[in-house]
Amino acid sequence: MLNRTNIILIVLLVVQMIVGGGLALTSNSTSVVSDDPLLANFSSERIIEVIIEDDLGKEIQLALKDDGWILPSADDFPVNGTKVEDVLNNVGEFKTNRLIATNPTSHARLEVEENNFRRKLTLVTNDGNEEILFGTSGGVDTTHTRRVGDNNVYLTSGLNSWEIQTQVSSWIDSVYIDIEQDAVTRLILTNASGTYEFVRDEIDWTYLGLGEDEEFDTSKMSSLLRNATNVRMTQPLGLEVQDDYGIDDPEITIQVFYEEPAETEDTGPEADNSDKDVDEGEETAEDEESEMIEQNYTLTIGNSLDNDEYVIKADNQDYYVLVRSSFLTTFRNINHDELLVVQEDDPVTESG
């Protein structure tokens, strides 16, 4: 027979099981509660600044200026506005119809704490800020998200944490220099071991520093041309030179001379009738080759601001930028002997 004490213990146990089950349902299962937007009265047109912070403490700031998105930290370098707008539009589509947790004790497990998250997205308006924490994945194309100031955690889709990066290169056009290799006619490289000049004729490249009985290894031009004509940055630095850039005492300089078609002026309606007096079979202006003009630029490579990145500046570009150290390898390792075809020794014969 149960005594009073046992009955009380059984009742308490049942109550505890009911409460625990309710908490489990609230914290660990998806609960459909409403179809309201996560951000009430959201409008991407009201956003004037976007700040992204990752779990490593890195941060990037994107700002709206004159109807275009820019990097304030790099003298307003232009940003891919379409990508920013895509992020904002996706956030505007977040719904509250999949409630995952309401208890703050679940925030750590889902990585949506204010000091423990995958990404933190701050949307700045003239009326105030809205902060969203992106946590762990909830499955295919779903992420646990929480608004700062609200304990509720929702499962949202359309935007994952890895799609909102803090790397500058994710938000810009990283092309710094891009010209056709076949257009290059001359290249002058200066590095720690000396100055090396190369010129191209109609057939091939020539190294002007050849000595007697030396032969140029023309295969070396492939990597030189590729790196000198196709330069991609990791991030822009700004418009003004800084003392630690090392541009005044560069490690390497590369001068590139190339040809491009001369711009033709629009002569108006008279140009359309210019061929009326041309006899049949006579060569017209369209049949003639376009006039080519020579252009050039100089790439100056300065100091390393990071273990894997160096400052460079092209004199035909406005911004100082960073490039990976691998970009320097080809230019740094060039010396006279490296440019020569290795001569094999004549075989030694033994007389009988």
C-alpha positions, 0 to 999 in steps of 0.5 A: 500500500502506498503511503502519503509520501510515496503518493506525493513523490509520484505526483511530483514525478508526473508533473516533472515529466509533463513539464520536461516534455513540454520544454522538449517540444518547445526547445527541440522541435519545429513549432508552426506558430505564425507566418509573420516576417521575422523583421516587421515592416522591413524594407531593403530601401531603408538600409543604409549600412550593412555590418557582418561579423563572423565567429573569428571576430572579423568584420566588414562594413558595407555602406550605401552612398549615392545609390551605390554600395561602397567600402568606407574602409577603403576610400569608398571602393565600389561593392557588388551592389546586386549581391548586397541587395540579394542578401537584404531581400532574402532577409526580408523573406525570413518568416516566423512559421518555424519556431525552434526554441524559446528558452535561452538555454538553447541558444548556446547549442544552436550557436545564436548567442550574442557572443557565440554565433556563426554570423552576425548581421547588423542592418543600419537605418536612420531609425535604428539598427536590426541585428540577426544572429545566424547559427547552426544549419537546420538541414538543407538550405535552412539555418537557425536564426535569432533577432538580438533582443528576442529569445525565440529561435527560428528555422529560416531558409534562403540565406545561409551563414556561409553566404555572408562572408567577411572577406572583402573579395566576396563583395568586390570585383577582384580584377585589378589588371586584365589585358590580352597577353598577345597585345604585349610588345615589351616587358621590363622587370626589375627585382633584387637581382637586376633589370631584365628587358624582353621584346616581341617581334612578329614571331617570338620574344627576345631577351635583350640581356643575352651574352655570346653563345647564350640562348633565351628560354622563351618558355619563361615568358608564359608565366611572366606575361600571365602574371603581369597582365592578369592581376587580381586583388584580395582587397583594396586599401585606399587611394592614399599611400601609407608609409608602411606600404613600401612603394617608395622603395619597392621590391619589384617593378614591372613595366608592361607595354602593349598595343590597342586599337586607336579610338575612332571619332564619330564623324556623323552622317557624312561618314555613312556616305563616304564610300559613295565615290569609291570605285568597285574593287577599291579598298575601303577604310573598313578593309584597312587594319585598325590603327594601333597605339602603344599604351603602358603601365607600371606595377610597383610591388611594396611591402607585406602587410600580412604573411600572405599578402603584399601591397601593389600599385599600378600607375594606371589605377587609382587604388592601392591594393593587396595581392597574394604572395604567390603573385610575386613568386614568378617575378622575384625568382627571375635572374639571368641564369634562369632565363637561359636554355641549359646547354648540355655538355658535349659527350666525351668519347674514348679513343681505342 
